[in-house]
Amino acid sequence: MSKVAVSFTHIIKSGEPAFSVLVSRFLLGESFPMPVYLSLFPIIGGCALAAVTELNFNMIGFMGAMISNLAFVFRNIFSKKGMKGMSVSGMNYYACLSMMSLLILTPFAIAVEGPKVWAAGWQTAVSQIGPNFVWWVAAQSVFYHLYNQVSYMSLDQISPLTFSIGNTMKRISVIVSSILIFHTPVQPINALGAAIAILGTFLYSQAKQ
């Protein structure tokens, strides 16, 4: 999202179902009905149309969104396998993931960012960051945690179909709100590509059931 518009990032991330089907098919050997495979065409086509006509297209941002799709699919697959047959709730499962992530990633964060802070000095580093940066990081951390926590809690309470429809509506709200808030220039062809991709996502959630 630091390289391209937020709306463009989430249009590309609408392609998550395509990654989910491909990973499940080739790595897990899981097959799907033909309507599921057919629903991938509008998803891929819509994302491609939006990417080709994006005014602020950036290859690094595009590849980042694609890698995010793949990582999200693997997270879902391993989370489902981890919660299957266990008495732990979705919220507690996410809490365990968060603590393990902290332990695993802290050494990498220190190794990558530590030398920069040490070279600049703590006083300089803090003055460059500023209070606004700390505030935005804190607020984003809270809302991102709530987003993930509610997602895992929802998986315990609602059907996968309902969850998929909700995820589709989330994508629409994020794209539209980011366009309005950040005043991202959008061509009609971009909007058409996004609409096709989101429609494909909805058709996928219907066909998968």
CORKA-V519206 format. One record per run of one state. SS is the DSSP state (H for helix, E for strand, L for the rest). FROM is the first residue (numbers start at 1). TO is the last residue. If there is no record, write none. Layout:
((SS FROM TO) (SS FROM TO))
This chain:
((L 1 5) (H 6 26) (L 27 33) (H 34 52) (L 53 58) (H 59 83) (L 84 89) (H 90 120) (L 121 121) (H 122 157) (L 158 159) (H 160 182) (L 183 187) (H 188 207) (L 208 209))
